[in-house]
Amino acid sequence: MDLATIQRRIELIEKYEAEIKTAKEMIKNDLENDPEYIKASEEAKEVLSKKRNSKEIIYAKAEIQKLLRDVKDNVEEIATLKDILSQELMQLYEESRADEIEDSGGEVRKFKIFAKLLPKRKAIYDKYDDMVKDIKEVTEDKGE
């Protein structure tokens, strides 16, 4: 695979993304100018407001607050564990070129390695580099 092929593929992706953006803007404009859609949208906002109020009352209960905190904590822990696992699987692949691993239950699990092109903005790269650095530090601190 040569660099020119990769660059061409990036150009095609950016072209299609621009076309999608233009089409979505046109659709949005048509919707915003349709009286029936506007009326339905306003009615939906009223219903959603009632739903939101009911939800807030339920979420205010102490037992629900505890469940929400538990869910939030678990979601954060899962995200951290998945990031660490991803790094570990990448390292395993680099060391052994294996794309399968046996889980604790004896089942053979296949995994895939993929790369993703980050946006052009430099700030995103800095954030990504910091995230990778943090993951490596957590892994090293745990002696893994």
URBEL-V871753 format. One line per field, one symbol per residue. psi: psi as a letter, one per 30 degrees, with the letter a starting at -180 (. if undefined). A space follows every 50 residues. Layout:
psi=???
This chain:
psi=kleeeeeeeeeeeeeeeeeeeeeeeeeeeeefgjeeeeeeeeeeeeeeee eeeeeeeeffkeeeeeeeeeeeeeeeeeeeeeeeeeeeeeeeeeefgkgl kklfgfkkkklkklkkkllfkeeeeeeeeeeeeeeeeeeeefg.
